[in-house]
Amino acid sequence: MSDLLTVVAWIRATPGAEDTVREALATIVPPTLQEEGCIEYKLHVVNNDPGLFYFVELWRSEEDLDIHLASDHVREAIAGVDDSIEGIDIQRMTRIA
């Protein structure tokens, strides 16, 4: 399992757009779970910060993640709420213990 790619990505919604961003991000989950190389893909919201969302992901490879990030369902969901997002950060990690 240590050779899997772990990803933690956060998305910050602009104030007042939390529900819109939440709905758009949720549409990404079902098709992603069907992608080759996707081991785990979960969307979370921070309990005391309803505008901060995290994806916690496991991928078979960097290549699989790159294909996912370029997929139509990801690009369309993000483009649809681009004006409602303050920031996005994606961290690619390798498990060491």
N, C-alpha and C positions, 0 to 999 in steps of 0.2 A: 504493500500500500504506500510506502514512502516514495515511490516513483511517480505517484499521481501529482497533478498540479492542483494546488489549492488556490482559490481566488476569494478575496473579500473585496467587494466593491460597494462604495457608498454613493448615494444620490441625495442631494439636498434640494428640496422643493422651495420655491419662493413662498413667503408668507401668504396665506390665503389660497394657495394652489395645492395644498396637501392631498385633498381627495382626488383631484384630477391626476396628479402624478401617481398616486397609489393605484388608481384604476389602470393607467397606462402600463405601469410596471408589472402589474398582475397579469396582463395579457401576454407577457413574454414567457411566463413560466410553463404553461402546458406544451407549446411547441418545442421549447428548449429541452424539456425532459425526454422528447422523442429523438433528439439529435444524437448522431453517432458520437461516442466519446464523452457524453455527459453522464457522469456517475451520480452526482447529487446537485440539486439546484433549488435553493430555498430563498424566499424573499421575507425580510423582517422589517418591522418598523421599531424605532427606539421608543420605549414605553413613555418616557417623559419628554419626548421630542417628536411629535407626530409628523414633522416635515423631513425627518432624516430616515432614509431607508437603506438597508444593507442586503446585498445578495451574498450568500455563503455557498460556495460552489466547489465541486470536485470534478476535474477533467482528466481524461486519459492522457492528453498531451497539450502542449502549447499550440500546435497546429489545429487541434479540435476547438480550442478556445478562440483562436483567430477566425476560424470559419464561423463560429457562433456570433462573434462580434460584428461580422460583416453580413450576417443573415438579414433577410428582408424583415422578419418580425421584430428584430432588435432595432434596426435602423428606422423602421416606420413608427414604432412605439416612442422612441426617443425624439424623433423629428416632430411628432404630433404634440409633444409637450415641451419642446426646446425652450420656449419663452417662459416656461414655468419652472425651469431648473436653474438653480444658482451654481451648482457644481457637481462634478462627478470625479471619482477617483477609483482606480482599479489597481489592486495589489496582487501580484502573482507570487506565490510562495511555494517552497518545497518543504515538506515535513521532514524534520530531522530527528524526532524522538516520539 
